[in-house]
Every structure is written in C-alpha cells, then in structure tokens.
Amino acid sequence: MTTTEATVLLTPNWRDWYHFRHQQACFQSGNAFETYVSTVLSRFHDDFLNPAPSGSLGDGGCDGLAESGTIFYACYGQRPKRNAERELANKIDSDFSRGRDQWDTFHTWKFVTNAPMGPEALKCITKLQQAHGPTSERPLTIRAINSEKLWTDVVGTLSVEVLDSLFPGAPGIENVELADLLPLLESLGTSDSVTEVGGSVLPVPPTKMEFNELPEASRLEFNSGRLLAPRIDRWYAESSDPGLYDAQGERFRSLYRDARAVTTEPAEILERLYVSVAGANFRMDGKRANAAFAVVSYFFDSCHIFEMPPTGSAAPGGEASDAIAN
C-alpha cells in the first residue's frame, strides 16, 4: 500500500475536539443555533423533516418531526434580551400549545434550547408535564434539551465520519500505512479481557535488544505489548486471508528500511514504526498506544524488523548487520 492509499485513522481521544466544536456551535444565537440543531437532528434521525412555514399557519410550532411523526421537536436559540427568562417561558408555552393543537401524531415533545433555563422556564416545563401525565386525556413525554444533553443524547452518538462532515478539519487525523492492521488494533485496544496465558508470549530477547541499542523506555513498551501476543496469534490464525501475516511482515521490513534510511537512532526508528501502525497521536490514547507496542514488538520478536546479532554474539553496541533476519 502506498502512502497516498493510506487509510485515515482518528484516535478516540479526538472526540473531545468535536465536543468543543459542538459547544462553539451552541454559543450561537437565534436562527444560527436553530439551523445547527436541525442539521444534527437530520443526521441523527433518518426520517427527520423540518416543515417549511405555510402562510398564516406558520410551522405550527414545529421545528422537526422524526420517527414517523412520533417525536416532535421545538427549537429556540437564545436572543439577548433583558427579559430573557420570561421570553423563554413564553416560547415554551406557545410552541407547545401550537404543536399540541395542530399535530396529533406525536407522543414525545422535545424543546431544544441553548438558553439558560431559570425558574420560570422550569415551572412552565413542569406544568406541561403534569398536565399531560399518564392519566391525562393526551399523555405525552415532555423534555427540555440543553446544549450538553444535545451532545450526550444526539451529537456525541454520531459516527466519526458524520462528526467529521459536521465539523471538518479535526487535528490528529493521520495516514496509517498498514490499513489492514486497523481491525487488529481495534480488537487489542477495546478488549477488557484479562491477560491470556499459555500462548506464545515471547521472553525479552536481550541479545537482539542490546545489539540494536534499544533504550530502556522502548524495552518497557515492548514488554507491555508482549502480553497481548497470544491474542495477535489468534487474530492471524482466524484471519480469512492465510497470507496476511507474511504480507504484513514484508511490509514491516519495508517500513523499517525506510525509517532506517532517515535516521539511525533506534528510538526514532521505533517511533516511525508506531506512527505507521497507529497514527501520529497514538500516545494520547493509552489503549491505542499499547496496541501499537504489541504489534511492533510482535514483528520485532518474529525477526521482521531490526537486525539480528551474529550467532553467539551478546555484546551490546556491536556493529549492526545490513541483513534483516528472515
């Protein structure tokens, strides 16, 4: 795979960046906020529709219907005024009354706003909830959705692809050269299972590490990653492609040679290999980092990367061979 064909990877920690962008959007007032809400709801509900105002009927207090008309959305972007609290309470009451009188399909009414909800607004919401409780003539679920709840219930549940379309330009998106390793990284990074025993966890090979002058920090990373070796063994054994391991091993050899052509520092070579596997920001996500350590140490122990010392040699700092072991 060439660099131009590399797959895009976004580490989970960058969801916080999208959260920040959502908060920025919610600082907007009036129609700008309402447009944002309509946009995200259209990505959340596949049947979301926002009715266009029609003559004297207006929009019937409706800023969107979803789930076959059973969920009714009313939206209000705060407008700086001296009587903002009273204005908000009046808006809640009027939008609900119009919606109830003109739409008979919904059983859930949601009022989405970025305006602070003080006592008057909360009293209005509570009054409506009590008036349309389970024993009322028309029972309804009535909810107020503020900016943070909009993130928790809607925006934050969207896929990374959708989030990136809403908020393009997230930092930390990197090209990953070994794209077919991404499922393995996800498996290693999301599993909460205990460390397996009885597999082919390899002992620390001090001769090879010393020969290649790997720093102590790199050795500790390898030792941590090696605990996941049995699961990597199983992943390759269960792969539908019997040649996947050999193909990725050859790719690691190529990536190692490329890195070694740029720098002779072992730690820098390792860092380039980690980035090729897991993206430049992998260290900002602990599970992703350990998965990268596991995969790179796995190919180190299988002799695909770094040099093998001459037979019988255990001296550190020895001159490295130009041949990589097969």
N, C-alpha and C positions, 0 to 999 in steps of 0.2 A: 504494500500500500504506500502510495506517495504522500507527501505532506499535504498536497492540495486535495487529496481524497480523504484526509483525516476526519474523524468523527468529532463533533462538538460535545464537550463534557462540561457540565455545570455541577460543582460540588454542592452538597445540600446547604452548607452554611450561607450560600449566597441568596437563599430565600429571604434572609433578613434585609437584603438590599431591595427586593421587591416590596417588602413590608414598608420600608421607608418611603419608596415611591408612592405606594398607596396612601400613606399618611399625607404626603405632599398634595396628592390629588384631592384629598378630603379637606384641605385647608382652603380650597376654592369656595367662592360664594355663589349663591344664586344658581343661574342656569348652567354654569360650568360644572358645578358639583352634580347637578341632576343629570347632565349628559354623561358624566363619568359613571354614575350608578347604573344608568340604562345600558351603557356599554358592557359593564362587567356582568350584569344580570343576563344579558343576551348570550354571553359565553358560558354562564352557569346553567341556564335553562335552555334546552334545545328548541323549545316552543315559545320562548318569551316574545311577546308583542307589546309594543307601546302604542296605544291608539292615538291617531292624529286628531287634534281638536276639530269639531264639526259644527260650524255656525254658532248659533245661540246655545247649543247643547254643550259646547266645550268638549272636554275629555271625560266628563263625568267623575272628576276627582281621581282618575286612574292614570298612573304613570307606568303601568305594565301589568300584564296578566301572564301567568305561567301554569304549567301542569294542567293543561286542558281547562283553563279558566278557574281552577280551584284556589289559586293563590293570587291575591290582589296586592299590588304594590302602589303606595303613595310615597312621593319623594319631595323633600323640601331642603333646599340649600339655604343656609342662613344668610340673611341680608342685614347688614349692620343698621340697627335702629335703636332708639332709646328705649322702646317698649318691646324689645326682642322676645322676652319671656311670654308676654301676653299675645304677641303676634304668633308665636309658635303654638300656643294652646289653641288659639282660634283656627290656625291652619289644620291642626289635628282634627278638631271637631268638624270643620266644614268639609275636609276631604273625606272623612269617614261617612258623614251624613249623605253626601252626594254619591259616594260609591255604594253604600247600602241601598239607597233608593233607586239607583239606575242599573245596578249589576246584581243579578240574583244567582250567579253560578259559584261565587267564591265562598269558601268556608274558613279561609285564613286571610287576615288583613295585616299587612306589614307596612309600617311607616318608617321610612329610611331618612335619616337626617344627620347633618354634621353640626347642628345647633345644640348647645348645652341644654339639657332638659332639667329645668328647675321645678319647684313645687307646683306651679300652675299647670305645666305640661304633664307632669306625672299624675296629678289629680285627674286631668282630662282622660288620660290613658286608662287609669284605674276605674273611672266611672264607666267608660265604654266596656271594659272587660266584665264588670259586674252586671251591666245591663244586658250583655249577650253571653251569659254563662250557660252551662249545660242544660239548665231547666227553662231557659228563655224560649220565646217564640222562634227566634232565629239564633241558635248557638253559633258563636264564632270564636276562632282563636285570634287574638289581637296582640300584636307585638310591636314594640318600638326597637329599631335597629340603629345604633350609633356607629360611628366610624370604625371602632375597634371590633365590634361584633360583626360588621360587614366584612372585615378581614377574616375573622375566625370562621364564620359560617359560609362565606362565599369566596372571596378573592384568594384567601390562603389555601383553599382546597383545589384550586385550579392547577393543571399540569404546568411544568416548567415551560413547555412550548407555548401554552396560552399566555402565561405570565410574560414571556419574552415578547409576544406580539403586542401585549398591552403596554409594556414598559421596555422597549428595546434598548440595547446597549449595556446590559449588565456587565460589570467588570468581573474578571475571573473566569470567563469562558475561554477555554484553551483547546487547541487541536491535540487530539490524542492519536498517536500514530498506530498503536496496536488496538484498533477498534474492536476486534473480535475478542479482546480480553475484558471488555466492559461488563458483560454478564457475570464473569468470574469476580470482578471487583465488587459488583453489587452484592453477590452472594456472600463474599467474605466480609463486606462492610455492614451488612444489615442483619446477619445472623447473631442471635444472642445465646447460641448454644455453648455449652462448656467445652473446654479444650479436649479434643479427642486424643486417645492414647492407642498404642498398638499399631499405628500406621508407620509410614516411612519418614518420621521426623528425623532428620539427619543431625548428627552431632556437629558441633562447631569444628570446621576444618582449619585448625590454627596454622598449618603449614601454608595453605593457599592464601589465607588472610594475611599472614605475615609477609609472604613473598610479594604480594601485591600492595603491601604497606597500607592496608585499610585502617583508618583511625578508629579509636575506641568507640566513638559515638556510632559509627557505621556498624561495628560489630554488635553493639547492643540492639540496633534496629534489626539486624539480621536475626539475632537470637529471638527477638519478639516475634518477627514474622514467621520464623520456622515452626512455631506452634500451630500454624494453620496449614502446614504441608499435607497432612492426611486429607484435608478437605479439597486441596488442589489436586491431589492424586485422584480422588473420587470424581472430581469435576471432569478431568480429562478422560477417565475411564468411562464415564457416562455420556461423553460427547458423541453426537451423531456423526461427527467427522473424525475418522480414525487417524487422519494425517494432521490434525490440528496442532498437537504438541510439537511434532517435528517442524511444522511450518513456523510456529511461533518461536521455537528455539533458533531457527535460522534467522528470523527477523531480529531476535535479541542480539545475535552475533553481529549483524549488520549495524544495529543501533550502537552497540559497544564500539565497533571500529570507527563509526562516525564521531562518537564522543571523544575517543582517544586521539583522533586527528585534530581535535580542537584544543584539548587540554591533557596534560599528563598527570594532573592531580587526581588521585583515586576518589576522594570525596566529591570532587566536581563531576567526575565521570558518573558516579552513582547518582548524583542529583539529576543529571540529564536523563538517566535511565528512568528514574522515578517519574519525572515530568512526562516522558514519552508514554508511560503507562497510565498515569493518573491525573495529569494536568498540573499546571504551574502552582495552583493554590491547594494542592492536596494536603499540605501540612496544617491547613486551617480547619481540617476535619479529621478528628482523631481516628475514626474507623477507616476512612479512606486512606489515611497515611499508613496504618498498619497493614491494610490490604496491599498497598504498593510495596511495603517492606517484604511481605510474604511472597509476592510474585517474583520480585527481583532476586531475593535470596534463593528461591526455588531454582531459578535458572543459573544462579551462581553455583549452587551445590551440584547441579547437573552438568557443570563444566561447559556451559554455553557462553559465558561471559568471564572476562578477566583471564589471566594467564595461569597455567599450571606450572608449579615449580618442577625443576628437573627431578627425576626419580631419586629418592633418597635425600633430597635437599630439604632442610628445615630452617635454614638460616634466614632471618629477616633481612630485608633490604637487598636481597640478591638481585642480580640483573634479570629483568623480565625477558621471557622468550617472545619472539614475534608471532609464534604459533599459538592459536587458541585451541584448547583440547576439544576433541570431538566426542 
